[in-house]
Amino acid sequence: MLKIRSSLPEIIGNTPVLRLQNDLIPKGKSLYLKMETFNPTCSIKDRTAYALILAGIASGQLKEGSTIIESTSGNLGKSLAMLGAAMGFKVIIVVDPKVSRQNLSIYEAFGAQVVVVDTLDENGGYQRTRLKKVQDLLKTVPDAYWPNQYDNASNRKFHSDVTAEEILDLNVEFDTVIGSVSTGGHLCGIAEKLKLEKPNTKIVAVDAMGSAIFQGKYKPHLMNGLGLSWRTRNVNTAVLDEYMLIGDTEAFSMCRHLAKTSGLLLGGSSGAVILSALRQLHLGSARSALCIVADSGWNYLDQLYDDNWLERHDIELMGPGELLAGLEELHCARIDESSAP
């Protein structure tokens, strides 16, 4: 019998898992997708936002009349705006020009205030200037609460306690788990629990080419939800085995291919994660892989699913044969001391 829920947070999580059927998957091997797109705002950040709000309430920093202020590349802003409306908190979202028009409309529909920063930081990105704006607002907005998705351990712990348990309850066997790293919250939280319960599970962290989380100097990229100019405290490399760096063209090409061949409309970070899984299945030891599909492509209809937008950014999509042929060229490395930022 279908259970009736009495509050919005109760419908967050318990997302379905899809066994992907696609010609790109090697015969005799399996690729499963944990579809976080089935959360209320179509992303895994609904879980993160709820965890951060609960932590704020528990600490006494978040109370009636408080204002939540956070920096985000898009998805966490939707989640905080939705939960702020549902739970009675004001919300200010600090974004940059990379944010999609759809997301801006969603923030405003939920009643959130939006602040856009358009000044590049010293690394050529916007993350540092977004965070500076957050700090400025915290000084002027009464009863303000900064969830700090980057370093707040409640982010990682929630995914260890809740999201990982959903994965462990699956009635399928998998030897490899692949997810986007970004703030480290969901992937490292999941990995911490899996390494305790299934220590032989291989954990692969996927990042954007140009990100400084694992190596090198930060370089701007187009993908949302991946890539930072520093490593957050939520990135626990002790529970990660390998990392992969994926470029915009490869990630977007994977997304467009899956939309046309599998009916899946996914965000760029999810395209990067699934492409990384294909490399593990074709060239690595993986026989059964599980991908954390973090968000939906509905947020990016005016970006990676718009041919004119791709042309303006000099992105020439690759076909499925090219994607497979390029798997060996994708950057894949073990995580060790040399992976330090």
Phi, psi and chi 1 to 4 in degrees:
 res  aa     phi    psi   chi1   chi2   chi3   chi4
   1 MET       -  137.4 -178.3  179.0  -67.5      -
   2 LEU   -68.1  128.8 -172.9   65.0      -      -
   3 LYS   -86.0  133.5 -175.2  177.4  179.3 -179.5
   4 ILE   -84.9  130.1  -56.7  -60.6      -      -
   5 ARG   -97.1  148.5  -49.0  -67.8  178.5  175.7
   6 SER  -109.4   -4.6   59.2      -      -      -
   7 SER  -148.9  153.5   68.1      -      -      -
   8 LEU   -59.1  -43.7 -171.9   63.1      -      -
   9 PRO   -57.7  -23.6  -27.7   36.7      -      -
  10 GLU   -68.0  -17.8  -70.1 -177.4   67.2      -
  11 ILE   -99.0    8.4   63.6  172.7      -      -
  12 ILE   -83.5  135.5  -65.5  172.3      -      -
  13 GLY    90.8 -168.6      -      -      -      -
  14 ASN    51.6   44.0  -69.7  -53.0      -      -
  15 THR   -76.7  150.4   50.5      -      -      -
  16 PRO   -74.7  163.4   27.1  -34.4      -      -
  17 VAL  -119.0  129.6  172.9      -      -      -
  18 LEU  -110.2  131.0  172.4   69.6      -      -
  19 ARG   -84.7  113.0 -178.5  173.5 -177.8  173.9
  20 LEU   -72.1  129.7 -176.6   61.9      -      -
  21 GLN  -108.6  109.0  -52.6  -69.2  -25.2      -
  22 ASN  -156.1  143.4 -165.4  -77.7      -      -
  23 ASP   -63.4  -16.8  -69.9  -17.9      -      -
  24 LEU   -75.9  -15.3  -64.4 -176.5      -      -
  25 ILE   -82.8  129.9  -59.4  169.0      -      -
  26 PRO   -60.6  144.3  -16.1   27.1      -      -
  27 LYS   -61.3  139.4  -68.0 -171.3 -175.5  -58.0
  28 GLY    83.6    0.8      -      -      -      -
  29 LYS  -121.0  162.7  -63.4 -168.6  176.5 -176.3
  30 SER  -128.5  142.9  -58.4      -      -      -
  31 LEU  -129.8  117.3  179.0   54.7      -      -
  32 TYR  -108.0  143.2  -61.8   96.1      -      -
  33 LEU  -118.9  118.5  -52.0 -179.3      -      -
  34 LYS   -82.0  105.7  177.7   69.6  167.0  158.1
  35 MET   -87.2   82.9  -62.1  -65.4  -69.8      -
  36 GLU   -69.9   -6.8  -67.2  -59.1  -54.9      -
  37 THR   -65.4  -12.6   57.3      -      -      -
  38 PHE   -89.6    4.6  -79.8   76.4      -      -
  39 ASN   -71.6  163.5  -78.1  -56.6      -      -
  40 PRO   -52.9  -40.7  -29.0   35.0      -      -
  41 THR  -104.0   21.2   70.6      -      -      -
  42 CYS    69.1   28.3  -54.6      -      -      -
  43 SER  -152.7  159.7  106.8      -      -      -
  44 ILE   -66.2  -16.7 -160.8  168.4      -      -
  45 LYS   -68.1  -14.8  -68.6  -65.9 -172.4  176.9
  46 ASP   -60.5  -41.0  -73.1   -7.8      -      -
  47 ARG   -63.0  -47.9  -62.4  179.9 -171.5 -100.7
  48 THR   -61.3  -46.1  -58.9      -      -      -
  49 ALA   -60.4  -43.2      -      -      -      -
  50 TYR   -63.6  -41.6 -171.8   45.8      -      -
  51 ALA   -60.9  -43.6      -      -      -      -
  52 LEU   -68.9  -36.0  -64.1  171.8      -      -
  53 ILE   -68.0  -44.8  -73.4  173.9      -      -
  54 LEU   -59.6  -39.8  -70.7  179.2      -      -
  55 ALA   -64.9  -39.8      -      -      -      -
  56 GLY   -65.5  -40.4      -      -      -      -
  57 ILE   -65.3  -44.8  -66.8  171.7      -      -
  58 ALA   -62.5  -35.2      -      -      -      -
  59 SER   -82.5  -11.2   68.9      -      -      -
  60 GLY    85.3   -1.6      -      -      -      -
  61 GLN   -75.3  -26.0  -65.6  174.5  -85.6      -
  62 LEU  -114.2  118.4 -172.7   57.7      -      -
  63 LYS  -145.3  178.1   49.1 -168.6  178.8  -65.4
  64 GLU   -54.5  129.8 -174.2  176.9   -5.3      -
  65 GLY    90.5   -5.5      -      -      -      -
  66 SER   -72.6  159.1  -68.6      -      -      -
  67 THR  -118.5  126.0  -61.0      -      -      -
  68 ILE   -87.5  128.4  -60.5  168.5      -      -
  69 ILE  -125.4  124.8  -56.0  174.8      -      -
  70 GLU  -147.0  149.6 -176.1   59.1  -69.6      -
  71 SER   -91.7  136.4  159.0      -      -      -
  72 THR  -155.3  151.6  171.8      -      -      -
  73 SER   -88.0   -2.2   64.4      -      -      -
  74 GLY   154.1  -64.2      -      -      -      -
  75 ASN   -70.8  -42.3  -76.3  -39.6      -      -
  76 LEU   -62.5  -32.6 -174.9   67.8      -      -
  77 GLY   -61.1  -43.0      -      -      -      -
  78 LYS   -60.8  -45.1  -70.3 -171.8  -54.9  173.3
  79 SER   -64.5  -46.0  -55.6      -      -      -
  80 LEU   -64.9  -39.8  -71.3  171.8      -      -
  81 ALA   -63.4  -43.5      -      -      -      -
  82 MET   -62.5  -49.9  172.4 -166.9   70.9      -
  83 LEU   -70.6  -31.9  -71.5  169.8      -      -
  84 GLY   -60.7  -43.9      -      -      -      -
  85 ALA   -64.2  -40.7      -      -      -      -
  86 ALA   -73.4  -30.5      -      -      -      -
  87 MET  -108.8    0.5  -59.0  173.9   74.8      -
  88 GLY    86.5   29.6      -      -      -      -
  89 PHE  -113.2  143.6  -60.2  113.8      -      -
  90 LYS   -76.8  150.6  -69.3  176.3  -83.0 -170.9
  91 VAL  -136.3  133.9  177.1      -      -      -
  92 ILE  -119.5  124.1  -60.5  175.3      -      -
  93 ILE  -108.4  125.7  -53.9  -61.7      -      -
  94 VAL  -103.6  116.8 -179.9      -      -      -
  95 VAL  -126.3 -178.7  -61.2      -      -      -
  96 ASP  -131.1  177.5   58.8   56.6      -      -
  97 PRO   -61.5  -13.7  -26.5   36.6      -      -
  98 LYS   -73.6  -14.4  -72.6  171.8   62.4  176.8
  99 VAL   -63.9  142.9   68.5      -      -      -
 100 SER   -78.4  156.4   70.4      -      -      -
 101 ARG   -61.9  -37.6  -70.3 -163.8  -59.4  -89.9
 102 GLN   -60.1  -43.4  -75.1   98.5  -31.7      -
 103 ASN   -64.8  -41.1  -81.7  -10.5      -      -
 104 LEU   -58.9  -42.2  -72.9  174.2      -      -
 105 SER   -64.4  -38.0  -62.6      -      -      -
 106 ILE   -66.6  -44.5  -69.1  169.3      -      -
 107 TYR   -54.1  -48.6  -57.3  153.6      -      -
 108 GLU   -68.7  -34.6  -67.8  166.1   -3.8      -
 109 ALA   -61.9  -35.4      -      -      -      -
 110 PHE   -83.2   -1.5  -75.4  131.4      -      -
 111 GLY    89.5   10.5      -      -      -      -
 112 ALA   -79.3  151.3      -      -      -      -
 113 GLN   -88.8  138.4  178.6 -176.4  -18.1      -
 114 VAL  -115.0  130.8  178.5      -      -      -
 115 VAL  -119.6  123.2  175.9      -      -      -
 116 VAL  -106.8  124.5 -178.0      -      -      -
 117 VAL   -99.0  138.0  -60.5      -      -      -
 118 ASP  -126.0   17.5   56.9    7.5      -      -
 119 THR  -101.0  125.4  -57.3      -      -      -
 120 LEU   -70.8  145.2  -66.5  170.7      -      -
 121 ASP   -85.9 -174.1   60.1   27.4      -      -
 122 GLU   -66.8  -15.9   66.4  -85.5   14.5      -
 123 ASN   -95.6   -0.3  -62.2  -57.9      -      -
 124 GLY    86.6    7.9      -      -      -      -
 125 GLY  -114.1 -167.2      -      -      -      -
 126 TYR  -117.2   -7.1  -66.0   99.8      -      -
 127 GLN   -60.5  -44.5  -69.0  122.1  -20.4      -
 128 ARG   -65.8  -39.0  -62.3  -74.7 -172.5 -174.5
 129 THR   -71.8  -32.1   50.4      -      -      -
 130 ARG   -62.5  -46.0  -73.7 -158.9  -36.4 -115.7
 131 LEU   -66.2  -35.2  -72.5  172.2      -      -
 132 LYS   -63.5  -41.0 -178.1  178.9 -176.6  -56.1
 133 LYS   -63.2  -39.6  176.3   57.1   70.8  173.5
 134 VAL   -57.6  -46.7  167.4      -      -      -
 135 GLN   -62.8  -38.2  -63.7  -53.2  -49.0      -
 136 ASP   -63.1  -43.2  -68.4  -16.9      -      -
 137 LEU   -67.4  -36.3  -70.1  168.6      -      -
 138 LEU   -61.1  -27.4  -70.4  171.3      -      -
 139 LYS   -78.8  -20.0  -64.3  172.5 -175.4  175.5
 140 THR  -114.5  -21.1   59.2      -      -      -
 141 VAL   -93.2  122.3  176.6      -      -      -
 142 PRO   -64.3  144.4  -17.5   29.9      -      -
 143 ASP    51.5   44.1  -63.1  -42.3      -      -
 144 ALA   -86.8  146.1      -      -      -      -
 145 TYR  -128.3  125.5  167.9   61.9      -      -
 146 TRP  -102.6  110.8  177.2   33.8      -      -
 147 PRO   -63.9  -30.0  -20.8   31.5      -      -
 148 ASN    54.0   68.1 -173.0    6.4      -      -
 149 GLN   -57.4  -22.7   62.0  166.4  -37.5      -
 150 TYR   -72.8  -43.2  -53.2   97.2      -      -
 151 ASP  -121.3   -4.5  -62.1  -32.9      -      -
 152 ASN   -73.8  115.4 -170.0  -28.0      -      -
 153 ALA   -64.6  -17.7      -      -      -      -
 154 SER   -63.2  -29.3  -59.5      -      -      -
 155 ASN   -59.2  -55.7  177.9   -5.5      -      -
 156 ARG   -66.6  -40.7 -161.0  172.2   69.2 -112.3
 157 LYS   -64.6  -38.8 -174.3  176.5 -173.3  -57.1
 158 PHE   -61.7  -42.6 -174.2   88.9      -      -
 159 HIS   -69.8  -30.1  -71.9  -72.1      -      -
 160 SER   -69.5  -42.6  178.6      -      -      -
 161 ASP   -77.9  -31.9  -68.6  -15.4      -      -
 162 VAL  -114.2  -61.8  179.3      -      -      -
 163 THR   -61.4  -43.9  -44.5      -      -      -
 164 ALA   -64.1  -35.1      -      -      -      -
 165 GLU   -65.1  -36.8  -73.3  -64.3  -23.4      -
 166 GLU   -61.8  -39.2  -66.9  177.0   23.2      -
 167 ILE   -68.5  -42.0  -67.8  171.3      -      -
 168 LEU   -66.7  -23.6  -71.8  167.9      -      -
 169 ASP   -81.7   -6.0  -76.5  -16.8      -      -
 170 LEU   -65.4  145.7  -66.8  173.8      -      -
 171 ASN   -95.6   34.9   59.9   -7.1      -      -
 172 VAL  -128.7  153.6  -62.6      -      -      -
 173 GLU   -96.2  139.2  -71.3  -63.1  -39.5      -
 174 PHE  -142.0  146.9   52.0   85.2      -      -
 175 ASP  -109.8  -11.2   50.3   49.4      -      -
 176 THR  -139.6  137.1  -54.3      -      -      -
 177 VAL  -120.8  130.5  171.2      -      -      -
 178 ILE  -123.8  133.3  -54.7  102.4      -      -
 179 GLY  -154.6  162.8      -      -      -      -
 180 SER   -76.0  146.2   53.6      -      -      -
 181 VAL   -93.7  -56.5   62.1      -      -      -
 182 SER    44.1 -117.5 -168.8      -      -      -
 183 THR   -71.0  -16.1   66.9      -      -      -
 184 GLY    91.0  -10.5      -      -      -      -
 185 GLY   -59.7  -59.1      -      -      -      -
 186 HIS   -76.1  -43.7   77.7  -99.6      -      -
 187 LEU   -67.5  -46.2 -179.1   61.3      -      -
 188 CYS   -71.7  -32.0  -67.6      -      -      -
 189 GLY   -63.5  -47.4      -      -      -      -
 190 ILE   -60.6  -44.7  -69.5  167.9      -      -
 191 ALA   -63.5  -38.9      -      -      -      -
 192 GLU   -59.4  -42.3  -74.4  173.0   -4.5      -
 193 LYS   -72.1  -42.1  178.1   59.2   68.0   69.8
 194 LEU   -64.4  -36.7  -68.4 -177.6      -      -
 195 LYS   -67.8  -23.9  -73.8  -63.1 -173.1 -178.8
 196 LEU   -79.2  -42.8  -72.9  174.1      -      -
 197 GLU   -90.5  -34.0  -59.2  -67.4  -25.4      -
 198 LYS  -136.2   73.0  -61.2 -178.8   66.2  173.6
 199 PRO   -60.7  -20.8   18.8  -30.8      -      -
 200 ASN   -84.3   -2.8  -67.7  -32.5      -      -
 201 THR   -66.6  129.1  -55.9      -      -      -
 202 LYS   -84.6  130.8 -176.6  178.6 -178.4  179.9
 203 ILE  -112.3  122.6  -51.7  -66.4      -      -
 204 VAL  -115.2  121.7  179.9      -      -      -
 205 ALA   -94.7  128.5      -      -      -      -
 206 VAL  -107.9  133.1  179.4      -      -      -
 207 ASP  -135.2  166.8 -157.9   10.9      -      -
 208 ALA   -81.7  141.3      -      -      -      -
 209 MET   -60.3  124.9 -173.1   68.7   70.8      -
 210 GLY   107.7  -14.3      -      -      -      -
 211 SER   -71.8  152.6  172.8      -      -      -
 212 ALA  -105.0   10.7      -      -      -      -
 213 ILE   -62.6  -42.1  -66.4  175.0      -      -
 214 PHE  -107.6  -28.7  -68.3  114.4      -      -
 215 GLN  -166.6  156.9   63.4  169.3 -143.5      -
 216 GLY    75.7  179.7      -      -      -      -
 217 LYS   -89.6  142.5 -178.4  178.7  171.4   63.7
 218 TYR   -64.5  136.2  179.1   83.7      -      -
 219 LYS  -130.1  137.9  -64.9  178.8 -177.8  177.9
 220 PRO   -59.7  148.8  -23.3   33.8      -      -
 221 HIS  -144.8  173.0   54.8  -85.7      -      -
 222 LEU   -95.5  -28.4  -62.8  172.0      -      -
 223 MET   -60.1  136.8  -98.2 -172.4  -70.0      -
 224 ASN   -92.8  151.8  -74.4  -58.5      -      -
 225 GLY    82.8    1.7      -      -      -      -
 226 LEU  -138.5  145.1  -88.6 -175.6      -      -
 227 GLY    91.7  126.3      -      -      -      -
 228 LEU  -137.2  162.6  -72.7  174.2      -      -
 229 SER   -92.7    5.4   56.7      -      -      -
 230 TRP  -152.8  170.4   77.0  100.5      -      -
 231 ARG  -101.1  125.3 -179.6 -176.5  -69.3  176.8
 232 THR   -78.2  168.1   74.6      -      -      -
 233 ARG   -71.8  -18.5  -66.9  176.7 -172.2  166.9
 234 ASN   -80.1   -7.5  -87.0  -38.7      -      -
 235 VAL   -85.1  106.0  174.9      -      -      -
 236 ASN  -103.4   95.5  177.8    7.0      -      -
 237 THR   -68.1  -15.9   57.6      -      -      -
 238 ALA   -65.4  -21.6      -      -      -      -
 239 VAL  -107.6    8.9  -65.6      -      -      -
 240 LEU  -109.8  138.3  -55.7  175.5      -      -
 241 ASP   -98.4  -43.2  -63.1  -63.7      -      -
 242 GLU  -139.1  159.5  -70.1 -177.7    1.2      -
 243 TYR  -129.0  151.7   71.9   91.7      -      -
 244 MET  -129.5  143.0  -66.8 -170.9   62.0      -
 245 LEU  -112.5  125.6  -57.0  179.4      -      -
 246 ILE  -121.1  136.1  -54.0  -63.8      -      -
 247 GLY   -83.4  163.7      -      -      -      -
 248 ASP   -57.3  -47.2  -67.7  -39.1      -      -
 249 THR   -59.9  -45.8  -62.9      -      -      -
 250 GLU   -64.5  -44.6  -70.3   78.6    7.9      -
 251 ALA   -64.9  -46.1      -      -      -      -
 252 PHE   -66.7  -37.9  -63.8  163.9      -      -
 253 SER   -62.6  -40.7  -61.7      -      -      -
 254 MET   -62.9  -43.0 -170.9   75.9 -110.7      -
 255 CYS   -61.0  -47.2  -71.8      -      -      -
 256 ARG   -66.4  -35.9  -65.0  -69.2  -68.4  -94.5
 257 HIS   -66.0  -44.6  175.3   72.4      -      -
 258 LEU   -66.6  -33.9  -71.5  171.8      -      -
 259 ALA   -62.3  -40.7      -      -      -      -
 260 LYS   -83.9  -25.4  -68.8 -179.7  177.7  178.3
 261 THR  -108.4  -20.2   61.5      -      -      -
 262 SER  -127.7   -2.0  -63.7      -      -      -
 263 GLY    70.5   24.2      -      -      -      -
 264 LEU  -107.9  122.3  -64.6  174.5      -      -
 265 LEU  -105.0  102.4 -159.5   66.5      -      -
 266 LEU  -120.8  157.9  -54.0  177.4      -      -
 267 GLY   -74.9  164.5      -      -      -      -
 268 GLY   -58.9  -38.6      -      -      -      -
 269 SER   -64.1  -34.5   67.4      -      -      -
 270 SER   -70.2  -35.6  -62.9      -      -      -
 271 GLY   -61.1  -41.1      -      -      -      -
 272 ALA   -64.2  -40.5      -      -      -      -
 273 VAL   -66.5  -43.8  165.7      -      -      -
 274 ILE   -68.7  -38.3  -66.9  172.3      -      -
 275 LEU   -62.4  -39.9 -175.9   61.8      -      -
 276 SER   -63.3  -38.5  -62.0      -      -      -
 277 ALA   -64.1  -38.9      -      -      -      -
 278 LEU   -61.6  -38.2  -70.4  175.7      -      -
 279 ARG   -64.1  -42.4 -171.5 -168.2 -170.2  -77.4
 280 GLN   -62.0  -37.5  -64.0  -68.1  -35.4      -
 281 LEU   -76.2  -37.3  -69.5  167.4      -      -
 282 HIS   -81.6  -41.6  -81.5  -86.3      -      -
 283 LEU  -117.3  -12.2  -57.9  176.1      -      -
 284 GLY  -104.0 -163.0      -      -      -      -
 285 SER   -91.2   -4.4   59.8      -      -      -
 286 ALA   -65.7  136.7      -      -      -      -
 287 ARG  -113.4  -28.4  -63.1 -160.8   59.0   80.2
 288 SER  -142.0  112.0 -180.0      -      -      -
 289 ALA  -115.5  146.9      -      -      -      -
 290 LEU  -119.1  123.6  174.4   72.4      -      -
 291 CYS  -102.5  138.4  -71.9      -      -      -
 292 ILE   -89.8  105.6  -49.2  -59.5      -      -
 293 VAL   -88.4  102.6  173.9      -      -      -
 294 ALA   -78.2  -33.8      -      -      -      -
 295 ASP  -154.6  171.0   80.8  -28.3      -      -
 296 SER   -95.0  157.2  166.1      -      -      -
 297 GLY   -80.4   -7.5      -      -      -      -
 298 TRP   -58.3  -27.1  -66.3  109.0      -      -
 299 ASN   -73.3  -13.9  -59.2  -37.3      -      -
 300 TYR  -124.9   26.8  -47.9  107.3      -      -
 301 LEU   -61.8  -30.0  -66.2  177.1      -      -
 302 ASP   -92.3    7.2   60.9  -17.2      -      -
 303 GLN  -123.6  -99.5  -63.8 -178.5   -7.2      -
 304 LEU   -68.0  -16.8   72.0   97.8      -      -
 305 TYR   -98.1    9.4  -70.1   97.3      -      -
 306 ASP  -110.4  113.8 -177.1  -32.2      -      -
 307 ASP   -60.8  -35.5  -71.1  -18.1      -      -
 308 ASN   -67.3  -38.7  -68.3  -35.2      -      -
 309 TRP   -63.2  -44.2 -176.0   88.8      -      -
 310 LEU   -60.8  -42.5  -67.9  175.6      -      -
 311 GLU   -63.4  -40.7 -175.3  176.5   -6.7      -
 312 ARG   -63.5  -26.4  -71.7 -163.2  -58.0  -86.8
 313 HIS  -103.6   16.1  -69.9   89.0      -      -
 314 ASP    58.0   38.2  -62.0  -40.7      -      -
 315 ILE   -99.9  118.0  -61.0  -69.6      -      -
 316 GLU  -108.5  112.4 -173.3  174.0  -19.8      -
 317 LEU   -62.5  145.5  -66.3  175.4      -      -
 318 MET   -98.1  146.7  -57.0  166.4   65.9      -
 319 GLY   -82.2  170.0      -      -      -      -
 320 PRO   -59.5  -38.1   18.6  -31.4      -      -
 321 GLY   -63.5  -40.4      -      -      -      -
 322 GLU   -66.2  -38.8  -67.5  174.4  -74.1      -
 323 LEU   -62.0  -45.5  -73.4  170.5      -      -
 324 LEU   -65.7  -41.9  -74.7 -179.2      -      -
 325 ALA   -64.5  -26.3      -      -      -      -
 326 GLY   -91.9    1.3      -      -      -      -
 327 LEU   -58.6  -40.4  -69.8  178.4      -      -
 328 GLU   -67.1  -23.3 -165.2  166.7   -0.4      -
 329 GLU   -85.5  -11.6  -58.1  -57.7  -42.9      -
 330 LEU   -64.9  142.0  -62.9  176.8      -      -
 331 HIS   -73.9  118.3 -175.2  103.4      -      -
 332 CYS  -138.6  129.2 -179.1      -      -      -
 333 ALA  -148.8  152.0      -      -      -      -
 334 ARG   -68.3  149.8  -65.1  -74.2  -59.1  176.1
 335 ILE   -91.8  121.0  -69.6 -176.6      -      -
 336 ASP  -149.7 -163.0   52.9   29.0      -      -
 337 GLU   -61.3  -28.1  -68.3  -57.5  -41.8      -
 338 SER   -73.3   -8.8   65.5      -      -      -
 339 SER   -86.0    0.3  -53.2      -      -      -
 340 ALA   -64.4  143.5      -      -      -      -
 341 PRO   -69.4      -   25.6  -32.2      -      -
